[in-house]
Structures are given as structure tokens and as C-alpha cells.
Amino acid sequence: METKGGFYIAQIKQLQDRVFNRLLDEEGIDITGSQGRILFILWKEDALSLTEISERASLAKNTVTVIVDRMVAKGVLQRDADLHDRRQAIISLTDKAKAMRDDYEKVSQRMNSLFYEGFTEDERQAFENYLARILGTLKDAENDQEKTCEEEDMRC
């Protein structure tokens, strides 16, 4: 059976990133879409650990660390020691990040409009339901793989 779903998803993701980054640049917002993903999480709940951000963003912790480092250097985020666990850092929004929220959300809305252009509400809902099913299946597969690795004391 030949399928193209994964291929389309990969292409959409790459193209979506380029278009979104261009829209951010046009609005003078000096962050990337990946950095915006971190901001979006922190706008919902500020002052999180790298592990919490990683889990919520579905990104590897080392990837989040690199992104956060760049954002700290730009003055968008700040890193402070966790008072309860010195091994952890708490990542928080700066005033600069808080000030860019409205402009970023406008760009996000423009991107949503592009993404769903020509879709009926029923089509949008069905599409998102299918994507949620795929995401759930992949998460289950990842969890099963991690359990197998732990049970067999393997590094995966």
C-alpha cells in the first residue's frame, strides 16, 4: 500500500515554517517559529523548567536548551535557579516577550487563515481529528518503544 500522508505532513511542516518565519519577519518580530512555540507555552504558564517546556512542546530537552539559550541571549527569556532544586533552571518571560504577545498572536491568526483557507468548519474539524488520531498513535508507539528499551535495559 502506497501512502503519501507522512510525505505531505513533512512538506507542510517545512513550508509552514518558512511562511510563518517570513510573516514574523514582515511584522518586525525578531524570533523564529520554533522560538514562538516556546513563548506560546510560557504565555500560557510562565516560569517553567526546561523539562516542563520540553514535554509541552514535544521537543527533546537538548533542543529546547539550545532554543532557550538563544532567546536568553536576545533578552526574550530569563533563566533563574530553581529555589527548590538547584539542578533545575526556571525559564521565565521578560518584559520584552510579554510586549510581543499581541503582535505574535496576530501573525498566528494570519497563519491560521492561510492554513485553513477554503476549508469548511466541518472539514477543519475532521482534518484536526485525523491529525489528533495520528499524533496519538505515534505517541503510543514512542511510549511502547521507551518501555521496551527500559525493560531490556537498552539505550534507544
N, C-alpha and C positions, 0 to 999 in steps of 0.2 A: 504494500500500500504506500503510495507516494503522497506525502502531505507537505503543505507549504506554510502552515501556521507558525512554526518556530522561526522560519526564514523571514516571514512578514513581520513578526514581532521584533526580531533583531533589527531589521531595516527601519521599522517605525521608530524604535528607540534611538537609533543613530541620527536619523533625520530630525526627530523631535528635539533632541539635544542641541543640534546645530541651529534650528529655527528659534528655540527658546533662548539660547545664548545670544543670538542676533537681536531678538526683541529686548532682552535685558540691556544690551549694549546701546541700542537706539534710545532707550529711556535714561541712559547715563547711570545705570545701576552696575556698580563695579564688583559683581560677583558672578560666578558661574551657576548653571543649573544645579550642579552637584552641591555647591555651597548653599544654594537656596533650599535644597532638600533638608540640610542640617538646620537652617534658620527656621523653616516651617515647623520642624519638630520642637525647637526651642520657643517659638512663638506660642505654641500650644501649652508648653510647660517649661519654664525657664529653670536653669540650674540643675543639669543632669550630668551624670558620669559619662565617660566615653563608652562604657559598656551599654548603658541605657540608650544612648544615641544610636550606637551600632545596631542594637536589637530593633529599635523602632524604625530605623532606616533600611533595615535588611542589607546592611553593608558589613564587610569584615572590619574588625576593630582597627587593624593596621591602616586600612583605607580611611576610616573616619579620623584616625590620628593625623594622617597627612593633610586631609582637608581642613581639620580644625587648626592645625599649625599655621596653615596659610591664612586662615581667617583671623587668627590671633594677630599675626603679623600685619594684617590690614586694619586692625583695630575694630573689627566687627564682633569678635568674641573675646572673652577673657577666661583665663584658666586660673583657678584657685585651688588650694589644697582642701581636701575634704576634712573637716574637723573631726569626723568620726572614724575615718580610715585614711591615714597618711599615705597609703599606697595608691589611693584614688585621687583623681583630679575632678573638680566640678567645673563644667563648662557653662558659662552664662553669656547672655546678650549684653552688648554695650549699648549706650545711648544711640550710637551710630546705627546699629542693627535695628533698634526699635523704631528709629526715624524712617527707615526704608521700607517698613512693612506695607504701608498703603500702596506705594509705587510698585512693589513686588507683586502684591495681590492683583493690581490692575493688569500687569503683564501676564500673570497666571490666567486671568479671565480671558485675555486675548488669545492665549494658547488654547484654552478650553474651547473657545468659539471655533478656532481653526480645526481642532481635533474632531469636533462633532458636527462640523458643517455638513448640512444635507441629511442628517440623521433625524428621524422622528424620535419622540420621547420613548416609545416602546422599543425602537431599535437600540437606542442608547442603553436602556436598562438591560436588554437582552445581551448586548455586547459586554457590558460590565459584569453581568452574571457569568458569562462564559469565561471571561478573564479571571474572575474570582475562583471559579472551579479549577482552572489550570493552575493558578497560584497555590491553591490548597493541595492539589495533587503533588506539586513539586515540593512544597514544604514537608508533606508527609514522607515523600521519598528521601529528602535530605535527613529528616529525623530518623528514619529507618536505617539509613547508611551510618549515621553517627552512633546509633545503638549497636549496630553490628561491629563497628570499629571498637567500641568500648568493650563489648562482650569478648571479642577476640584479642583484646589488648593490642590493637593495631593503631598505627598512625595513618590517618586518611587525609 
